[in-house]
Amino acid sequence: MKKIILFTAVLMSAVGFSQAKIEFKATDNTIDYGTVSKDTDSGVRTFEFTNTGNEPLVIKNVQSTCGCTVPTKPTEPIMPGKTGKIEVKYNMNPGPIRKTITVESNASNYEGGRISLKIKGEVIVPKEVNPLEKKKTSPMQ
């Protein structure tokens, strides 16, 4: 009987230490687009992460705060020591970018396995030059 109790205690403590942990490479879990042009940028960025735990990491769900940002999650578990990617496509609406992507996983190093990722930046529209428009000249000329 003592052996069964001891075995159960050892097994329960081993299970307590088995965990998946997620570490993102982006500083503060944020990708800064900077100032980008809608004409020259696809709006696609990638959050890379590593499973630093000793159990497979499962990304259960990834969702954005709005429809203008579409995240794509890995379909397979990320094994310990391996890296994975969450791709984010922003639709490049002109103006400031301030969006949050929520990741739901089995990661033990975030409360409830929920991680917030952020994208920021600004999308500009290049000023069009009309070749027929008269150039303004200074009064001194």
Summary of the structure (lengths in Angstrom):
residues: 141
radius of gyration: 23.8
end to end distance: 104.0
largest distance: 104.0
contacts: 363
relative contact order: 0.24
helix: 16%
strand: 45%
